[in-house]
Amino acid sequence: MSAATFTVQLISAGETYLVRNIVLRPGRSVKECYFLGDDAKGTFHLGIFKDNNIIGVASFMKNSNPFFDHNTQYQLRGMAVLPQYKGQGLGTLLLKEGELKIRKEGKEPFLWFNARVSAINFYNKHGYQNFGQKFEVPGVCEHIIMYKLLES
Ligand SMILES: CC(C)(COP(=O)(O)OP(=O)(O)OC[C@H]1O[C@@H](n2cnc3c(N)ncnc32)[C@H](O)[C@@H]1OP(=O)(O)O)[C@@H](O)C(=O)NCCC(=O)NCCS
């Protein structure tokens, strides 16, 4: 199926919870799908839709990481595509759309995040680099910081 069948839109924090719950917090309560910063002023959320059904989400929070000194830092959180839609370029669409928006936000646009180790290859393919050592997020899985300067 072509990615052209799908639409990416700005959504509210609340609209991310269903997909976060299924993909990132399976079997846990919806309450655990709320992330600190979800409703902060600088946060935006993207959803990908097929026939008005939400099938993928990503959140971008204006949040600086003390390890980096770039001006306009965003943190990617809650990147998730429903299992039956994986591998069709939808994660790529969400990431590219987020990057495009952040590039317009200011000098040295920079995106970083705590990546699940299982997703490192996906992000490497999109030019993200690893930073530091892997670490365990309790009750979730092993993560590593990844980043990319979005200019040029
Ligand atoms: C990580 C994740 C968001 C990626 O989303 P996705 O929609 O599967 O990603 P894409 O399809 O854009 O790219 C993934 C793979 O599909 C391939 N692909 C891209 N476009 C494609 C297309 N049109 N047709 C077939 N395959 C395609 C990519 O090359 C990539 O290959 P890989 O498996 O060797 O890495 C998704 O797999 C997911 O939700 N995983 C579980 C949760 C998770 O780990 N989230 C990230 C937390 S940091």
The ligand as a MOL file (V3000), in Angstrom:
LIG
                    3D

  0  0  0     0  0            999 V3000
M  V30 BEGIN CTAB
M  V30 COUNTS 48 50 0 0 0
M  V30 BEGIN ATOM
M  V30 1 C 9.8120 2.3160 15.1730 0
M  V30 2 C 8.5170 2.5410 14.4010 0
M  V30 3 C 7.8180 3.8120 14.9020 0
M  V30 4 C 8.8720 2.7000 12.9280 0
M  V30 5 O 7.6620 2.8930 12.2060 0
M  V30 6 P 7.4410 2.1620 10.7870 0
M  V30 7 O 6.2250 2.7450 10.1990 0
M  V30 8 O 7.5060 0.7030 10.9750 0
M  V30 9 O 8.7400 2.7120 10.0420 0
M  V30 10 P 9.0200 2.7590 8.4970 0
M  V30 11 O 8.1310 1.8360 7.7710 0
M  V30 12 O 9.0350 4.1730 8.0970 0
M  V30 13 O 10.4920 2.2150 8.4690 0
M  V30 14 C 10.7310 0.9720 9.1020 0
M  V30 15 C 11.2190 -0.0320 8.1440 0
M  V30 16 O 10.3730 -0.1640 7.0250 0
M  V30 17 C 11.1420 0.0960 5.8320 0
M  V30 18 N 10.2870 0.8500 4.9170 0
M  V30 19 C 10.2080 2.1730 4.7730 0
M  V30 20 N 9.3320 2.4890 3.8040 0
M  V30 21 C 8.8180 1.3190 3.3600 0
M  V30 22 C 7.8570 0.9950 2.3980 0
M  V30 23 N 7.2280 1.9520 1.6900 0
M  V30 24 N 7.5390 -0.3060 2.2170 0
M  V30 25 C 8.1510 -1.2590 2.9330 0
M  V30 26 N 9.0990 -1.0040 3.8590 0
M  V30 27 C 9.4190 0.2680 4.0710 0
M  V30 28 C 12.2970 0.9110 6.2810 0
M  V30 29 O 13.3900 0.7610 5.4050 0
M  V30 30 C 12.5600 0.2880 7.6220 0
M  V30 31 O 13.2700 -0.9120 7.4630 0
M  V30 32 P 13.9210 -1.7020 8.6760 0
M  V30 33 O 12.8380 -2.5370 9.2600 0
M  V30 34 O 15.0000 -2.5070 8.0640 0
M  V30 35 O 14.4050 -0.6560 9.6570 0
M  V30 36 C 7.5280 1.3390 14.5200 0
M  V30 37 O 8.1430 0.1920 14.0120 0
M  V30 38 C 7.0230 1.0830 15.9240 0
M  V30 39 O 5.9930 1.6140 16.3310 0
M  V30 40 N 7.7640 0.2480 16.6900 0
M  V30 41 C 7.3530 -0.1180 18.0350 0
M  V30 42 C 7.4550 1.0600 18.9870 0
M  V30 43 C 8.8150 1.6930 18.9650 0
M  V30 44 O 9.8420 1.0390 19.0400 0
M  V30 45 N 8.7900 3.0480 18.8870 0
M  V30 46 C 10.0120 3.8210 18.8970 0
M  V30 47 C 10.3300 4.1750 20.2850 0
M  V30 48 S 11.8940 5.0240 20.3580 0
M  V30 END ATOM
M  V30 BEGIN BOND
M  V30 1 1 1 2
M  V30 2 1 2 3
M  V30 3 1 2 4
M  V30 4 1 2 36
M  V30 5 1 4 5
M  V30 6 1 5 6
M  V30 7 2 6 7
M  V30 8 1 6 8
M  V30 9 1 6 9
M  V30 10 1 9 10
M  V30 11 2 10 11
M  V30 12 1 10 12
M  V30 13 1 10 13
M  V30 14 1 13 14
M  V30 15 1 14 15
M  V30 16 1 15 16
M  V30 17 1 15 30
M  V30 18 1 16 17
M  V30 19 1 17 18
M  V30 20 1 17 28
M  V30 21 1 18 19
M  V30 22 1 18 27
M  V30 23 2 19 20
M  V30 24 1 20 21
M  V30 25 1 21 22
M  V30 26 2 21 27
M  V30 27 1 22 23
M  V30 28 2 22 24
M  V30 29 1 24 25
M  V30 30 2 25 26
M  V30 31 1 26 27
M  V30 32 1 28 29
M  V30 33 1 28 30
M  V30 34 1 30 31
M  V30 35 1 31 32
M  V30 36 2 32 33
M  V30 37 1 32 34
M  V30 38 1 32 35
M  V30 39 1 36 37
M  V30 40 1 36 38
M  V30 41 2 38 39
M  V30 42 1 38 40
M  V30 43 1 40 41
M  V30 44 1 41 42
M  V30 45 1 42 43
M  V30 46 2 43 44
M  V30 47 1 43 45
M  V30 48 1 45 46
M  V30 49 1 46 47
M  V30 50 1 47 48
M  V30 END BOND
M  V30 END CTAB
M  END
